[in-house]
Amino acid sequence: MLNTVVSQPEFKGMPMQQLQDADQTSLYVTADYHHLTLSSHFQPIFSISHRRPVGYEGLIRAVDTQKHSHSPLELLAIPQTGVENLSLDRLCRRLHMHNFARQPNGEAWLFLNLNSQCLVSERPDAGFMNNLFEQTGISPHRVVIEILESEIDDRHYLRNLIRHFRDLGCLIAIDDFGAGHSNFDRIWELEPDIVKIDRSMIRGAGTSSRVERILTGVVSLIHEAGSLVIIEGVETEREALVAIAANADMVQGFYFAKPQPRITQNLKFAEVIDHLLKIQQRQRFKNSHQMNQDFKKIESLFRQAVSEFSITNAFDTSTNILFIEKRAVRCYLLDEVGFQMARNVYSPHYQQKMDTRFTPLLSGDNANWSHKHYHFRAIEHPGEMQVSRPYLSVADSRMCITVSQTVVVHNKLYVFCCDLDWQDD
């Protein structure tokens, strides 16, 4: 019974109340705290592949006697000592777990935020969460503890804290990764079950293809480290599409659902995901079609250039054929084992835009490119034109695509390469 919960020492002066919900027979729990009424809201966390919510983050809400809302930041500014911070943190966790237990949530996870700073200063005992599990009937494996790792400088204590919650049976999530001073070394060291990527990254990726590529790389690295990825703060259709394209496992944000005190069955999410996937499929088809159209002209010019070189053995002259295409940046010739046989030949159009800051990288003399995909793929498929994916060229630090093909001249095998400018529109 909650009356027994209220009497525990850490809640002295913070009585919890039961309020009858007019629409349901279940009881919804609130708490009085410094003339504010605190309550729980839950925001769904959706699995993209499963097309349904698989978890809910517990979020605190506060209103005063005049029913005016106070932000979480205002609430968190009230405690003046570490002990008071810990008491408020525990009060919030208790509210969320009791309210979560009283609602239809299936087997979904409950995500709980911890006030990392007060945990460091107070070093509380391990009994609190065990008592909550017993009181609410929520199994530890259904609780995900969110830790803002950037707030804890004591790495030894942070590891022990995570070990403690893991020993209880909880999952661990690193929150707000990508904001502030988040570092990948914490991911390798702490091995969280889940990493939540901060809103700032999806906001940037929604407007910049460059940031979108970075986000995709970050998700890939986190997966390589063995953690699932949630992209939080998704607020627009464009951001939702980017999150899906980045291969996130789960998404959270206002675009999908806002925090609510009551957990309801969200049947629309599957429809939303299906809608997004259809948009993505259409965009992929459009991009593929456009790329195919672009490459029809490039392919024709490239084959002419390779043919010209095979007949005349005049590399510089043969490259002029390719430079009719404005995307063509540079051509270079490699031998069978990847050594560059001559200097780069640059398009006259591109020479006007050369960035002299990268002068040390512009010359390919004595370079060996055998480790690059455009070389070894051409060697593996002699006589067939190879087209790379967009990548960052070391020659000038710009995104490019390389077209390559083997060609035999005087019984010697070469790889003819042409880099195409592939900057974002």
C-alpha positions in Angstrom: 0.0 0.0 0.0 1.2 3.5 -0.7 0.6 4.6 2.8 3.5 2.4 3.9 5.6 3.8 1.1 4.9 7.4 2.3 6.1 6.7 5.8 9.7 5.8 4.6 12.3 8.3 5.9 13.5 9.7 2.6 9.9 11.0 1.9 9.4 12.8 5.2 7.6 16.1 4.4 6.8 14.9 0.9 3.5 13.0 1.3 2.3 11.1 -1.7 -1.4 11.2 -2.6 -3.8 9.0 -4.5 -6.2 10.8 -6.9 -9.1 9.0 -8.5 -9.0 9.2 -12.3 -12.5 10.1 -13.6 -12.0 7.9 -16.7 -10.5 4.8 -15.2 -10.8 2.8 -12.1 -7.1 2.6 -11.6 -5.4 5.1 -9.2 -3.0 7.7 -10.5 -0.3 8.8 -8.0 0.9 12.4 -7.5 3.1 13.9 -4.9 3.3 17.2 -3.0 6.7 18.9 -3.1 7.3 22.5 -1.9 3.8 23.7 -2.8 3.9 22.0 -6.2 2.0 18.9 -7.3 4.3 16.4 -9.1 3.0 13.9 -11.6 4.3 11.5 -14.2 4.1 11.8 -18.0 5.2 9.0 -20.3 6.6 9.4 -23.8 6.7 6.3 -26.0 9.9 5.0 -27.5 9.1 3.2 -30.8 11.0 0.4 -32.4 11.1 1.1 -36.2 11.2 -2.5 -37.2 8.5 -3.7 -34.8 6.3 -0.7 -35.7 5.1 -0.3 -32.1 6.2 1.3 -28.8 8.7 -0.9 -26.8 9.3 1.5 -24.0 8.2 4.7 -22.2 10.4 7.4 -20.7 9.1 8.7 -17.3 9.1 12.5 -17.3 8.2 14.7 -14.3 5.6 17.4 -14.5 4.9 20.1 -11.8 2.0 22.5 -11.3 1.4 25.0 -8.5 -1.8 25.6 -6.6 -2.9 27.9 -9.3 -2.5 25.1 -11.9 0.4 26.9 -13.5 3.0 24.6 -15.0 6.7 24.8 -13.8 9.4 23.4 -16.0 11.6 20.5 -14.9 14.5 22.9 -14.7 12.6 25.1 -12.3 11.8 22.0 -10.2 15.4 20.8 -10.2 16.5 24.2 -9.0 14.6 23.9 -5.7 16.9 21.5 -3.8 19.8 23.2 -2.1 21.9 20.3 -0.9 22.9 16.9 -2.1 20.6 15.2 0.3 17.6 17.2 -1.0 18.6 16.5 -4.6 18.7 12.8 -3.9 15.3 12.9 -2.2 13.7 14.7 -5.2 15.4 12.2 -7.6 14.0 9.3 -5.6 10.6 10.9 -5.4 10.5 11.2 -9.2 11.5 7.6 -9.7 8.9 6.4 -7.2 6.2 8.4 -8.9 7.1 7.0 -12.3 7.3 3.4 -11.2 4.0 3.5 -9.3 2.2 5.2 -12.1 3.7 2.9 -14.8 2.7 -0.2 -12.8 -1.0 1.1 -12.8 -1.3 1.3 -16.5 -1.5 -1.1 -19.5 2.0 -1.3 -20.7 2.4 -4.9 -21.8 6.1 -5.9 -21.5 7.4 -2.4 -22.4 10.5 -0.9 -20.7 10.3 2.0 -18.3 13.1 4.5 -18.9 14.1 6.3 -15.7 16.5 9.2 -15.5 19.0 9.4 -12.7 20.3 12.6 -11.2 23.9 11.6 -11.7 25.4 14.5 -9.8 23.5 13.8 -6.5 24.4 10.1 -6.8 28.1 11.0 -6.9 27.8 13.4 -4.0 25.6 11.3 -1.7 26.7 7.7 -2.7 23.3 6.3 -1.7 22.8 2.7 -0.5 21.5 0.0 -2.9 18.2 -0.7 -1.1 16.0 1.9 -2.6 15.4 0.4 -6.1 15.0 -3.1 -4.6 12.1 -1.8 -2.4 10.6 -0.1 -5.5 10.6 -3.3 -7.5 8.9 -5.1 -4.6 6.3 -2.3 -4.1 5.3 -1.9 -7.7 5.7 -5.5 -9.0 7.8 -4.2 -11.9 10.7 -6.6 -12.7 14.2 -5.1 -12.9 14.7 -6.3 -16.4 11.9 -4.0 -17.5 13.6 -0.9 -16.2 16.2 1.1 -18.3 18.4 3.4 -16.2 19.3 6.5 -18.1 22.7 8.0 -17.1 24.0 11.3 -18.3 27.6 10.1 -18.2 29.1 13.5 -18.9 28.0 14.6 -15.5 30.1 12.0 -13.7 33.9 12.7 -13.7 34.7 9.9 -11.3 35.0 7.1 -13.8 35.6 4.4 -11.1 32.3 5.3 -9.4 30.5 5.5 -12.7 31.5 2.0 -13.5 30.5 0.8 -10.1 27.1 2.6 -10.4 26.4 0.9 -13.7 27.6 -2.5 -12.3 25.2 -2.0 -9.4 22.1 -1.5 -11.6 23.2 -4.3 -13.9 23.5 -6.6 -10.9 19.9 -5.6 -10.0 18.9 -6.8 -13.5 18.3 -3.4 -15.1 19.4 -2.2 -18.6 21.7 0.8 -18.9 21.3 3.7 -21.3 23.7 6.5 -21.9 21.5 9.6 -22.4 22.1 12.7 -24.6 25.1 11.2 -26.4 26.4 13.8 -28.9 25.8 16.8 -26.7 28.3 18.6 -24.6 31.4 16.6 -23.9 30.2 13.1 -24.8 33.1 10.9 -25.9 33.2 7.5 -27.6 35.7 6.2 -25.1 32.8 6.2 -22.5 30.9 3.9 -24.9 33.8 1.4 -25.2 34.4 1.6 -21.5 30.9 1.4 -20.1 29.3 -0.9 -22.7 25.8 0.4 -22.3 22.9 -1.6 -23.6 21.4 1.4 -25.2 22.7 4.8 -26.4 20.3 7.7 -26.8 21.5 10.2 -29.3 20.9 13.8 -28.4 18.3 16.0 -30.2 21.0 18.3 -31.5 22.3 15.7 -33.9 19.0 14.8 -35.5 18.2 18.5 -35.7 21.4 19.2 -37.6 21.1 16.1 -39.8 17.6 17.2 -40.8 19.0 20.2 -42.6 22.5 19.1 -43.6 23.5 16.1 -45.7 27.0 16.4 -44.2 25.6 16.0 -40.6 23.3 13.3 -41.8 26.4 11.3 -43.0 28.0 11.9 -39.6 24.9 10.7 -37.8 24.8 7.5 -39.9 28.5 7.0 -39.0 27.8 7.6 -35.3 25.0 5.0 -35.3 27.2 2.5 -37.1 30.0 3.0 -34.5 27.6 2.5 -31.6 26.3 -0.6 -33.2 29.9 -1.9 -33.6 30.3 -1.3 -29.9 27.4 -3.6 -29.2 24.7 -1.0 -28.1 21.3 -0.3 -29.5 20.5 3.2 -30.6 17.6 5.5 -29.9 17.4 8.8 -31.7 15.5 11.2 -29.5 13.9 14.6 -30.2 12.5 13.7 -33.6 10.1 16.5 -34.4 9.6 16.6 -38.2 8.9 14.2 -41.0 12.3 15.0 -42.5 14.0 14.1 -39.1 12.1 10.9 -38.9 13.2 9.9 -42.4 16.8 10.7 -41.5 16.6 8.6 -38.3 15.3 5.6 -40.3 18.0 6.1 -43.0 20.7 6.3 -40.3 19.7 2.8 -39.2 18.5 3.8 -35.7 16.8 1.0 -33.8 14.3 3.1 -32.0 13.0 6.7 -32.2 11.4 9.1 -29.7 10.0 12.6 -30.2 7.0 14.8 -30.7 6.6 13.8 -34.3 5.6 10.3 -33.1 4.0 11.1 -29.8 4.0 13.7 -27.0 4.4 12.8 -23.3 1.0 12.0 -21.7 0.0 11.0 -18.2 -1.9 8.0 -19.5 -0.4 5.2 -21.6 -2.8 4.4 -24.5 -2.5 2.0 -27.4 -1.0 3.9 -30.3 -2.2 2.2 -33.4 -1.2 5.0 -35.7 2.5 4.5 -35.3 2.5 1.5 -37.7 0.8 3.6 -40.3 3.3 6.4 -39.7 6.2 4.1 -40.2 4.7 2.5 -43.3 4.2 6.0 -44.7 7.8 7.0 -43.9 9.2 3.8 -45.5 7.2 4.4 -48.7 8.6 8.0 -48.9 12.1 6.6 -48.4 11.6 3.9 -51.1 10.3 6.6 -53.5 13.3 8.8 -52.7 15.8 5.9 -53.2 14.2 5.1 -56.5 14.3 8.8 -57.6 18.0 9.1 -56.5 18.9 5.9 -58.2 17.1 7.0 -61.4 18.8 10.4 -61.3 22.2 8.8 -60.7 21.6 6.4 -63.6 20.8 9.3 -65.9 23.9 11.2 -64.8 26.1 8.2 -65.3 24.9 7.4 -68.7 26.7 10.4 -70.0 29.7 9.9 -67.7 29.9 6.2 -68.7 30.0 7.1 -72.4 32.8 9.6 -71.9 34.7 7.3 -69.6 34.7 4.4 -72.1 35.8 6.8 -74.8 38.7 8.0 -72.7 39.8 4.4 -71.8 39.6 3.4 -75.4 41.6 6.4 -76.5 44.3 5.6 -73.9 44.5 1.9 -74.9 45.1 2.9 -78.5 47.4 6.0 -78.2 49.0 5.4 -74.8 48.6 9.2 -74.3 47.1 9.5 -70.9 46.9 13.3 -70.7 45.2 13.6 -74.1 42.6 10.9 -73.3 41.6 12.6 -70.1 40.4 15.7 -72.1 37.5 13.6 -73.3 36.3 13.2 -69.7 36.7 16.9 -68.7 33.7 17.7 -70.9 31.7 16.6 -67.9 31.8 19.3 -65.3 31.7 16.8 -62.4 35.0 15.3 -63.5 37.7 16.6 -61.2 40.9 14.6 -61.8 42.2 11.6 -63.6 45.1 9.3 -62.6 46.7 6.1 -63.7 47.6 3.2 -61.4 49.6 0.1 -62.1 48.5 -3.5 -61.2 49.7 -3.3 -57.7 48.3 0.2 -57.0 51.2 2.6 -57.6 50.4 5.8 -59.3 52.1 6.0 -62.6 52.0 9.7 -63.3 50.8 13.0 -61.8 47.2 13.8 -61.4 45.6 15.4 -64.4 43.1 18.1 -63.3 40.1 19.4 -65.1 40.6 23.0 -66.3 37.2 23.8 -64.8 38.2 22.3 -61.4 41.7 24.0 -61.4 39.9 27.4 -60.8 38.4 26.0 -57.5 41.5 24.2 -56.1 42.1 24.8 -52.4 45.8 25.5 -52.0 45.5 24.7 -48.3 45.6 21.0 -49.3 48.7 21.4 -51.6 50.6 18.6 -49.8 47.9 16.1 -50.8 47.3 17.3 -54.3 50.3 15.5 -55.9 50.0 11.7 -56.3 53.7 11.1 -57.0 54.9 7.7 -55.6 51.4 7.1 -54.0 50.0 3.6 -53.6 46.2 3.2 -53.8 46.0 -0.6 -53.7 44.0 -0.4 -50.5 41.3 1.7 -52.1 38.1 0.0 -53.4 38.3 1.7 -56.8 41.6 -0.1 -57.4 41.0 -3.6 -56.0 37.5 -3.9 -57.4 38.8 -2.9 -60.9 41.5 -5.6 -60.5 39.0 -8.2 -59.4 36.7 -7.4 -62.4 39.0 -6.7 -65.3 37.5 -4.7 -68.2 34.4 -3.7 -66.2 33.7 -0.1 -65.2 33.6 0.3 -61.4 31.7 3.1 -59.6 32.5 3.7 -55.9 30.1 5.1 -53.3 30.6 8.7 -52.3 33.6 9.1 -50.0 35.9 11.8 -48.7 38.9 12.2 -51.0 42.3 12.5 -49.3 43.5 14.5 -52.3 41.5 17.6 -51.4 39.1 16.7 -48.6 36.0 16.8 -50.7 33.3 14.2 -51.3 33.8 12.4 -54.5 32.9 9.3 -56.5 35.6 7.4 -58.4 35.1 5.6 -61.7 37.7 3.1 -62.5 38.5 0.3 -65.0 41.4 -1.9 -66.0 43.0 -1.3 -69.4 45.8 -3.2 -71.1 48.5 -1.1 -73.0 51.5 -2.8 -74.5 50.7 -6.0 -72.6 50.8 -4.1 -69.3 47.8 -3.8 -67.0 46.7 -0.4 -65.7 43.8 1.0 -63.7 42.4 4.2 -65.3 40.7 6.3 -62.6 38.5 9.5 -62.7 37.2 11.3 -59.6 33.9 13.0 -59.9 32.9 15.9 -57.6 30.0 14.7 -55.4 29.4 17.7 -53.1 26.0 18.0 -51.5 23.5 20.1 -53.4 
